[in-house]
């Protein structure tokens, strides 16, 4: 389940509700994900942090 955020909404530039939605846009009825923004999985595998052997 993908979370809703104003910053990834297709309407973000022209939205009149951007700062008025009480829950920060989490349940905005007008939300539509911007397909040009690549979705990043929430749990990415940790990469090696410069460990030297």
MMTF fields as JSON, N, C-alpha, C and O atoms, coordinates in Angstrom:
{
  "mmtfVersion": "1.0.0",
  "mmtfProducer": "UNKNOWN",
  "numBonds": 211,
  "numAtoms": 212,
  "numGroups": 53,
  "numChains": 1,
  "numModels": 1,
  "chainsPerModel": [1],
  "groupsPerChain": [53],
  "chainIdList": ["A"],
  "bondAtomList": [4, 2, 8, 6, 12, 10, 16, 14, 20, 18, 24, 22, 28, 26, 32, 30, 36, 34, 40, 38, 44, 42, 48, 46, 52, 50, 56, 54, 60, 58, 64, 62, 68, 66, 72, 70, 76, 74, 80, 78, 84, 82, 88, 86, 92, 90, 96, 94, 100, 98, 104, 102, 108, 106, 112, 110, 116, 114, 120, 118, 124, 122, 128, 126, 132, 130, 136, 134, 140, 138, 144, 142, 148, 146, 152, 150, 156, 154, 160, 158, 164, 162, 168, 166, 172, 170, 176, 174, 180, 178, 184, 182, 188, 186, 192, 190, 196, 194, 200, 198, 204, 202, 208, 206],
  "bondOrderList": [1, 1, 1, 1, 1, 1, 1, 1, 1, 1, 1, 1, 1, 1, 1, 1, 1, 1, 1, 1, 1, 1, 1, 1, 1, 1, 1, 1, 1, 1, 1, 1, 1, 1, 1, 1, 1, 1, 1, 1, 1, 1, 1, 1, 1, 1, 1, 1, 1, 1, 1, 1],
  "groupList": [{"groupName": "UNK", "atomNameList": ["N", "CA", "C", "O"], "elementList": ["N", "C", "C", "O"], "formalChargeList": [0, 0, 0, 0], "bondAtomList": [1, 0, 2, 1, 3, 2], "bondOrderList": [1, 1, 2], "singleLetterCode": "X", "chemCompType": "L-PEPTIDE LINKING"}],
  "groupTypeList": [0, 0, 0, 0, 0, 0, 0, 0, 0, 0, 0, 0, 0, 0, 0, 0, 0, 0, 0, 0, 0, 0, 0, 0, 0, 0, 0, 0, 0, 0, 0, 0, 0, 0, 0, 0, 0, 0, 0, 0, 0, 0, 0, 0, 0, 0, 0, 0, 0, 0, 0, 0, 0],
  "groupIdList": [1, 2, 3, 4, 5, 6, 7, 8, 9, 10, 11, 12, 13, 14, 15, 16, 17, 18, 19, 20, 21, 22, 23, 24, 25, 26, 27, 28, 29, 30, 31, 32, 33, 34, 35, 36, 37, 38, 39, 40, 41, 42, 43, 44, 45, 46, 47, 48, 49, 50, 51, 52, 53],
  "secStructList": [7, 7, 7, 7, 7, 4, 4, 4, 5, 6, 6, 6, 6, 6, 7, 1, 1, 6, 6, 6, 7, 6, 6, 6, 6, 6, 6, 7, 6, 6, 7, 7, 5, 7, 6, 6, 1, 7, 7, 7, 7, 1, 1, 7, 7, 7, 7, 7, 7, 1, 7, 7, 7],
  "xCoordList": [0.845, 0.0, 0.886, 1.713, 0.709, 1.522, 0.918, -0.298, 1.769, 1.297, 1.072, 1.724, 0.141, -0.138, 0.635, 0.638, 1.272, 1.963, 1.802, 1.844, 1.621, 1.453, 2.625, 2.427, 3.832, 5.011, 5.064, 5.819, 4.274, 4.265, 2.941, 2.701, 2.091, 0.788, 0.92, 1.679, 0.184, 0.208, -0.353, -0.043, -1.178, -1.817, -1.07, -1.567, 0.101, 0.8, 1.05, 1.017, 1.3, 1.582, 0.357, 0.462, -0.806, -2.028, -3.013, -4.169, -2.579, -3.481, -3.827, -2.957, -5.118, -5.577, -5.688, -5.906, -5.538, -5.686, -4.342, -4.308, -3.258, -1.931, -1.623, -1.123, -1.91, -1.587, -2.827, -2.735, -3.979, -5.233, -5.728, -6.56, -5.234, -5.665, -5.073, -3.857, -5.935, -5.496, -4.525, -3.722, -4.573, -3.673, -2.444, -1.797, -2.123, -0.936, -1.057, -0.047, -2.277, -2.499, -2.601, -2.734, -2.543, -2.557, -3.853, -3.851, -4.942, -6.231, -6.943, -8.16, -6.212, -6.799, -7.634, -7.139, -8.885, -9.748, -9.313, -9.722, -8.503, -8.051, -6.674, -6.141, -6.094, -4.734, -4.666, -5.501, -3.665, -3.36, -1.845, -1.225, -1.247, 0.212, 0.797, 0.295, 1.859, 2.567, 3.39, 4.331, 3.037, 3.708, 5.141, 5.893, 5.526, 6.895, 7.875, 9.088, 7.352, 8.201, 8.332, 7.336, 9.561, 9.821, 9.511, 9.905, 8.793, 8.45, 9.639, 10.217, 9.996, 11.107, 10.533, 9.71, 10.955, 10.453, 10.802, 11.866, 9.886, 10.12, 11.298, 12.027, 11.492, 12.589, 13.611, 13.467, 14.635, 15.71, 16.792, 17.049, 17.434, 18.516, 19.661, 20.034, 20.202, 21.306, 22.552, 22.883, 23.219, 24.445, 25.628, 25.546, 26.728, 27.94, 28.331, 28.279, 28.716, 29.033, 30.543, 31.067, 31.238, 32.665, 33.509, 34.585, 33.037, 33.826, 35.033, 34.929, 36.184, 37.43, 37.868, 37.788, 38.332, 38.79, 40.294, 40.876],
  "yCoordList": [-1.193, 0.0, 1.251, 1.434, 2.086, 3.283, 4.433, 4.622, 5.184, 6.324, 7.526, 7.683, 8.368, 9.597, 10.742, 10.89, 11.53, 12.729, 13.801, 13.502, 15.031, 16.13, 16.23, 16.597, 15.913, 16.071, 15.094, 15.318, 14.001, 13.051, 13.067, 12.209, 14.026, 14.122, 14.807, 15.764, 14.315, 14.901, 16.321, 17.104, 16.65, 17.97, 18.969, 20.073, 18.612, 19.422, 20.875, 21.764, 21.13, 22.503, 23.395, 24.593, 22.816, 23.615, 23.34, 23.755, 22.654, 22.254, 23.424, 24.178, 23.554, 24.598, 24.071, 24.844, 22.752, 22.134, 21.798, 21.33, 22.028, 21.572, 21.769, 20.853, 22.923, 23.203, 23.289, 23.658, 22.953, 23.026, 21.669, 21.606, 20.588, 19.245, 18.941, 18.997, 18.62, 18.48, 17.337, 17.409, 16.288, 15.154, 15.181, 14.151, 16.327, 16.477, 15.85, 15.64, 15.549, 14.985, 13.474, 12.88, 12.835, 11.372, 10.76, 9.626, 11.48, 10.96, 11.98, 12.139, 12.643, 13.654, 12.979, 12.083, 13.391, 12.761, 13.063, 12.364, 14.081, 14.448, 13.895, 14.179, 13.111, 12.598, 11.702, 10.82, 11.949, 11.112, 11.097, 12.14, 9.911, 9.807, 10.261, 9.904, 11.049, 11.51, 10.335, 9.887, 9.84, 8.65, 8.925, 7.986, 10.197, 10.514, 10.386, 10.44, 10.217, 10.048, 8.558, 7.869, 8.069, 6.649, 6.274, 6.976, 5.149, 4.677, 3.923, 3.052, 4.267, 3.622, 2.73, 3.182, 1.472, 0.592, 1.131, 1.719, 0.924, 1.433, 0.757, 1.397, -0.526, -1.259, -1.654, -2.672, -0.841, -1.128, -1.896, -1.62, -2.857, -3.58, -2.633, -1.77, -2.812, -1.939, -2.271, -3.438, -1.245, -1.439, -1.364, -0.797, -1.948, -1.905, -0.455, 0.362, -0.154, 1.234, 1.44, 1.884, 1.115, 1.364, 0.458, 0.857, -0.762, -1.679, -2.126, -2.486, -2.105, -2.535, -3.838, -4.027, -4.73, -6.035, -6.047, -7.053],
  "zCoordList": [0.0, 0.0, 0.0, 0.894, -0.986, -1.119, -0.315, -0.299, 0.339, 1.126, 0.229, -0.803, 0.639, -0.093, 0.546, 1.769, -0.257, 0.206, -0.866, -2.06, -0.446, -1.397, -2.373, -3.532, -1.929, -2.779, -3.941, -4.887, -3.9, -5.019, -5.774, -6.623, -5.473, -6.122, -7.48, -7.629, -8.456, -9.797, -9.815, -10.713, -8.821, -8.778, -7.891, -7.668, -7.383, -6.37, -6.779, -5.928, -8.064, -8.498, -8.473, -8.213, -8.742, -8.842, -7.709, -7.789, -6.666, -5.591, -4.679, -4.244, -4.404, -3.494, -2.065, -1.132, -1.891, -0.573, 0.076, 1.214, -0.622, -0.212, 1.274, 1.926, 1.8, 3.196, 4.076, 5.247, 3.521, 4.272, 4.754, 5.658, 4.17, 4.555, 5.922, 6.106, 6.88, 8.272, 8.513, 9.443, 7.705, 7.931, 7.019, 6.829, 6.463, 5.634, 4.253, 3.58, 3.822, 2.505, 2.489, 1.419, 3.653, 3.722, 3.211, 2.73, 3.305, 2.83, 1.941, 2.027, 1.121, 0.243, -0.844, -1.528, -1.015, -2.02, -3.46, -4.387, -3.646, -4.986, -5.324, -6.397, -4.425, -4.641, -5.869, -6.07, -6.668, -7.82, -7.955, -8.163, -7.835, -7.85, -9.192, -10.258, -9.113, -10.302, -10.835, -10.181, -12.014, -12.546, -13.005, -13.267, -13.104, -13.506, -12.337, -12.537, -11.117, -9.937, -9.655, -9.432, -9.666, -9.446, -8.003, -7.072, -7.822, -6.485, -5.897, -6.547, -4.658, -3.963, -2.868, -2.071, -2.82, -1.763, -0.382, -0.184, 0.581, 1.939, 2.617, 3.375, 2.356, 2.993, 1.942, 1.264, 1.821, 0.893, 1.632, 2.804, 0.971, 1.634, 1.972, 1.177, 3.158, 3.568, 2.757, 2.547, 2.314, 1.553, 2.499, 3.588, 2.055, 2.879, 3.096, 2.176, 4.301, 4.666, 4.74, 5.761, 3.649, 3.58, 4.455, 4.9, 4.711, 5.527, 4.747, 3.574, 5.399, 4.766, 5.397, 6.611, 4.538, 5.045, 5.149, 5.554]
}
